[in-house]
């Protein structure tokens, strides 16, 4: 993941107040991508 993409996803997670800054800094890129997907990305199943 690019640094810009990581910063954007970290910012979204901090603003959503799901994690504090210290927790997110310690996460790996795949963990950040997972939590961003979990909280921000819509699924087709959300609309069924």
C-alpha positions in Angstrom: 0.0 0.0 0.0 1.3 3.4 -0.8 2.1 5.9 2.0 -0.7 8.2 0.7 -3.3 5.4 0.7 -2.2 4.3 4.2 -2.4 7.9 5.6 -5.9 8.3 4.1 -7.2 5.1 5.6 -5.6 5.9 9.0 -7.2 9.3 9.0 -10.6 7.8 8.2 -10.3 5.2 11.1 -9.1 7.9 13.6 -12.0 10.2 12.6 -14.5 7.4 13.0 -13.0 6.9 16.5 -12.7 3.2 16.1 -9.0 3.2 17.1 -6.6 5.7 18.7 -3.6 6.9 16.9 -1.2 4.6 18.8 -3.1 1.5 18.0 -3.2 2.3 14.3 0.5 3.1 14.1 1.3 -0.4 15.4 -0.9 -2.1 12.7 0.4 -3.6 9.6 -0.8 -2.5 6.1 -3.1 -5.6 5.8 -4.7 -4.8 9.2 -5.4 -1.2 8.2 -6.9 -2.3 4.9 -9.1 -4.9 6.7 -10.5 -2.4 9.2 -11.0 0.3 6.6 -12.9 -2.3 4.5 -14.9 -3.4 7.6 -16.0 0.1 8.5 -16.2 2.0 5.3 -16.7 -0.2 2.2 -20.2 -1.2 1.3 -21.0 -4.7 0.3 -23.7 -5.9 -2.1 -25.1 -7.9 0.8 -25.7 -4.6 2.7 -28.4 -3.8 0.2 -30.2 -7.2 0.2 
